Amino acid sequence: MSKIPKDQIKEQKLKIKRRSDDKFAYRTVIISCVLSIIFFVNSLFFNVLVEIGIFSVFSNSNILFGILDVLIKVSTILLFFLFMMISVGNYKELTGKPIGWKELLLLIVLSLGQALLNLWVFAFTFIGLFVIIIYLYLVQEL
């Protein structure tokens, strides 16, 4: 007969499992935050430095290069928003609080602020942010 009750052994295993789950969750918060910072820096490079004219990635002589330029700019902004939203959402879930409208509004303003220099990038970014927010809301409710 065992001197340690089975209930204590089960509780210890559950505590160890919770700690490893929390460690994994914090790791995902850090990884998604690092990815969002990388996309933020890329977005600032493409949307500010290229738009001002310090660097030239594509010439504006061809419409295909113009479309590719807008596509790269919009995708970097949307990936920044998506990964930062995942990072903030996971962190808020770990602390036991839901993500508030202040954090969401701040991320939207940061994302749209990167696209102010080009009207096409701003319009497609606005539409993309709207689609991502609706998608995340629907996924959360299910």
C-alpha angles and dihedrals in degrees: 000000000000120000093209114070117237092237092064092050091051091048091051091050090049091050091050090048092049091051092051090047090051091048090051091048093051089048091055090049091054095044094049091046091052091049091050091050090051091051090045091055091046090048092051089049094051099036102040110023096038094042093050090050103247091120128025118209101162131017115236093226095094123056091213091060090048091053091046090049092053091044092053092047094048094044093052091051093047093047089051090052094046096049094042090049090052091048095049092043093051092047092050090048091053091051091048098244128114120239109266133219090253093063092043092049091048091053091048092050091048091050096046091043090064091057100050096104096063124046095206093050090048093051096047092043090052091051092045093050090050091052093047093049092049091047093050091046092052093046091049093052093051 
